[in-house]
Amino acid sequence: MPKAKVHSGAAKRFKKTAAGYKRKSANKSHILTKMTTKRKRQLRGTSIIDAADKPLIDKMMRNN
């Protein structure tokens, strides 16, 4: 039986931690000149995914 592959897009976006999966904020990659400094500052850092999304990400990351 071949080894199950991890969803490569999910592997790039989520990291498993003790609290769940951490993720970056969206809308922080390009075309940032029109965005206010306050908005860009608030999009910094990481947060934990919502509990409703955990089963789907578990499946993509093959952590059943």
Backbone as ProteinMPNN parsed JSONL, in Angstrom:
{"seq_chain_A": "MPKAKVHSGAAKRFKKTAAGYKRKSANKSHILTKMTTKRKRQLRGTSIIDAADKPLIDKMMRNN", "coords_chain_A": {"N_chain_A": [[0.846, -1.185, 0.0], [0.675, 2.172, -0.948], [2.2, 5.094, 0.532], [0.166, 7.547, 2.057], [-0.304, 10.749, 0.701], [0.357, 14.046, 1.869], [-1.71, 16.924, 1.608], [-0.372, 19.247, -0.423], [-0.757, 22.017, -0.62], [-2.059, 22.619, 1.779], [-0.079, 21.864, 3.565], [1.788, 23.857, 3.231], [0.503, 26.024, 4.317], [-0.446, 25.609, 6.929], [0.547, 24.853, 10.289], [1.133, 22.334, 12.607], [0.395, 22.527, 16.028], [0.448, 22.284, 19.642], [-1.905, 23.412, 20.492], [-3.513, 23.284, 18.285], [-3.878, 24.033, 14.862], [-1.756, 26.445, 13.475], [-2.033, 29.497, 11.622], [-1.434, 31.954, 9.045], [-2.53, 35.369, 8.566], [-4.775, 36.338, 5.956], [-4.575, 38.298, 2.877], [-2.124, 39.719, 2.867], [0.0, 39.769, 1.119], [0.552, 41.092, -1.403], [0.063, 44.19, -3.272], [-0.122, 46.206, -1.264], [0.015, 48.907, -0.913], [-2.271, 50.463, -1.002], [-3.517, 49.808, 1.314], [-4.199, 50.635, 4.702], [-1.826, 51.533, 7.252], [-2.506, 50.712, 9.794], [-4.249, 48.575, 9.267], [-2.531, 46.753, 7.989], [-0.746, 46.265, 10.076], [-2.415, 44.985, 11.907], [-2.825, 42.612, 10.599], [-0.555, 41.163, 10.955], [1.438, 38.433, 12.272], [0.34, 35.244, 13.696], [-2.502, 33.01, 14.009], [-4.746, 30.69, 15.611], [-6.519, 28.079, 13.965], [-10.097, 27.885, 13.453], [-12.33, 25.815, 15.378], [-14.272, 24.521, 13.872], [-13.082, 24.138, 11.412], [-11.136, 22.283, 11.841], [-11.523, 19.363, 11.439], [-11.458, 19.134, 8.601], [-8.904, 20.114, 7.941], [-7.335, 18.345, 9.375], [-7.794, 16.061, 7.841], [-6.642, 16.81, 5.386], [-3.994, 17.108, 6.173], [-3.433, 14.605, 6.921], [-3.762, 13.667, 9.552], [-5.384, 11.736, 11.103]], "CA_chain_A": [[0.0, 0.0, 0.0], [1.521, 3.364, -0.97], [2.037, 6.05, 1.623], [-0.782, 8.628, 1.749], [0.375, 12.035, 0.565], [-0.224, 15.222, 2.509], [-2.145, 17.974, 0.681], [0.798, 20.126, -0.415], [-1.192, 23.381, -0.363], [-2.327, 22.733, 3.213], [1.189, 21.729, 4.274], [2.465, 25.143, 3.162], [-0.272, 27.07, 4.973], [-0.773, 25.312, 8.321], [1.56, 24.157, 11.075], [0.524, 21.676, 13.757], [0.907, 22.885, 17.348], [-0.284, 21.614, 20.717], [-3.232, 24.028, 20.59], [-4.252, 23.044, 17.039], [-3.081, 24.438, 13.709], [-1.619, 27.885, 13.368], [-2.135, 29.994, 10.261], [-1.18, 33.378, 8.853], [-3.68, 36.14, 8.093], [-4.87, 36.525, 4.516], [-4.505, 39.666, 2.334], [-0.892, 40.359, 3.332], [1.086, 39.354, 0.232], [0.923, 42.102, -2.398], [-0.848, 45.34, -3.406], [-0.299, 46.686, 0.099], [0.148, 50.359, -0.843], [-3.581, 51.076, -0.762], [-4.003, 49.395, 2.631], [-3.711, 51.501, 5.77], [-0.788, 50.969, 8.116], [-3.197, 50.038, 10.9], [-4.755, 47.292, 8.771], [-1.383, 45.87, 7.761], [-0.224, 45.902, 11.396], [-3.335, 44.029, 12.524], [-2.744, 41.34, 9.879], [0.696, 40.493, 11.292], [1.397, 37.344, 13.236], [-0.411, 34.028, 13.402], [-3.615, 32.687, 14.89], [-5.145, 29.282, 15.587], [-7.713, 27.894, 13.136], [-11.357, 27.677, 14.158], [-12.613, 24.405, 15.668], [-15.094, 23.97, 12.798], [-12.216, 23.805, 10.278], [-10.137, 21.292, 12.24], [-11.639, 18.058, 10.769], [-11.04, 19.228, 7.201], [-7.451, 20.27, 7.877], [-6.801, 17.049, 9.81], [-7.861, 15.156, 6.695], [-5.656, 17.232, 4.394], [-2.661, 16.891, 6.719], [-3.381, 13.153, 7.208], [-3.663, 13.441, 11.002], [-6.695, 11.188, 11.515]], "C_chain_A": [[0.888, 1.244, 0.0], [1.209, 4.298, 0.193], [1.096, 7.169, 1.177], [-0.046, 9.954, 1.731], [-0.393, 13.133, 1.287], [-0.617, 16.207, 1.425], [-1.079, 19.062, 0.695], [0.427, 21.58, -0.167], [-1.452, 23.613, 1.112], [-1.033, 22.678, 4.01], [1.95, 23.046, 4.288], [1.787, 26.195, 4.032], [-0.5, 26.856, 6.469], [0.375, 24.584, 8.992], [0.901, 23.615, 12.328], [1.204, 22.131, 15.043], [0.088, 22.126, 18.388], [-1.712, 22.148, 20.819], [-4.101, 23.747, 19.364], [-3.35, 23.335, 15.857], [-2.966, 25.951, 13.699], [-1.59, 28.275, 11.901], [-1.804, 31.475, 10.233], [-2.474, 34.053, 8.426], [-3.62, 36.268, 6.583], [-4.69, 38.001, 4.17], [-3.25, 40.406, 2.764], [0.27, 40.032, 2.401], [1.5, 40.412, -0.78], [-0.195, 43.13, -2.516], [-1.179, 45.902, -2.014], [-0.263, 48.205, 0.199], [-1.179, 51.039, -0.551], [-4.154, 50.742, 0.612], [-3.407, 50.299, 3.71], [-2.673, 50.769, 6.618], [-1.408, 50.196, 9.269], [-3.676, 48.657, 10.472], [-3.621, 46.294, 8.562], [-0.794, 45.391, 9.082], [-1.107, 44.85, 12.056], [-3.308, 42.661, 11.842], [-1.447, 40.59, 10.16], [0.446, 39.309, 12.212], [0.535, 36.176, 12.794], [-1.57, 33.885, 14.379], [-3.934, 31.211, 14.729], [-6.418, 29.159, 14.753], [-8.935, 27.639, 14.01], [-11.618, 26.184, 14.328], [-13.432, 23.742, 14.563], [-14.257, 23.533, 11.6], [-11.244, 22.671, 10.585], [-10.307, 19.935, 11.559], [-11.16, 18.066, 9.321], [-9.521, 19.322, 7.08], [-6.752, 19.011, 8.373], [-6.752, 16.07, 8.645], [-6.801, 15.508, 5.65], [-4.228, 16.973, 4.86], [-2.442, 15.427, 7.119], [-3.122, 12.865, 8.681], [-5.003, 12.947, 11.512], [-6.596, 10.502, 12.838]], "O_chain_A": [[1.766, 1.368, 0.854], [0.113, 4.289, 0.752], [1.21, 7.678, 0.062], [0.739, 10.251, 2.631], [-1.624, 13.144, 1.31], [0.077, 16.316, 0.415], [-0.894, 19.732, 1.712], [1.209, 22.314, 0.437], [-1.114, 24.668, 1.648], [-0.898, 23.367, 5.022], [2.676, 23.333, 5.239], [2.431, 27.16, 4.443], [-0.725, 27.819, 7.201], [1.087, 23.802, 8.362], [0.196, 24.339, 13.031], [2.431, 22.124, 15.143], [-0.854, 21.411, 18.046], [-2.625, 21.412, 21.194], [-5.313, 23.956, 19.412], [-2.186, 22.932, 15.845], [-3.955, 26.659, 13.89], [-1.179, 27.493, 11.045], [-1.881, 32.164, 11.249], [-3.407, 33.388, 7.975], [-2.537, 36.302, 5.999], [-4.655, 38.853, 5.058], [-3.306, 41.612, 3.005], [1.418, 40.018, 2.843], [2.696, 40.611, -0.997], [-1.267, 42.965, -1.933], [-2.344, 46.05, -1.643], [-0.487, 48.751, 1.279], [-1.204, 52.092, 0.087], [-5.156, 51.322, 1.028], [-2.239, 50.68, 3.631], [-2.658, 49.54, 6.682], [-0.898, 49.15, 9.671], [-3.531, 47.685, 11.213], [-3.745, 45.123, 8.92], [-0.387, 44.234, 9.195], [-0.603, 43.926, 12.695], [-3.72, 41.663, 12.435], [-1.257, 39.486, 9.651], [-0.606, 39.194, 12.842], [0.061, 36.129, 11.659], [-1.619, 34.539, 15.421], [-3.442, 30.561, 13.807], [-7.294, 30.022, 14.819], [-8.813, 27.229, 15.164], [-11.174, 25.379, 13.51], [-13.307, 22.539, 14.336], [-14.672, 22.651, 10.848], [-10.595, 22.153, 9.676], [-9.302, 19.375, 11.121], [-10.529, 17.111, 8.869], [-8.922, 18.681, 6.216], [-5.697, 18.644, 7.858], [-5.777, 15.336, 8.484], [-6.145, 14.625, 5.097], [-3.353, 16.658, 4.054], [-1.369, 15.069, 7.605], [-2.371, 11.953, 9.026], [-5.685, 13.645, 12.262], [-7.593, 9.984, 13.341]]}, "name": "protein", "num_of_chains": 1, "seq": "MPKAKVHSGAAKRFKKTAAGYKRKSANKSHILTKMTTKRKRQLRGTSIIDAADKPLIDKMMRNN"}
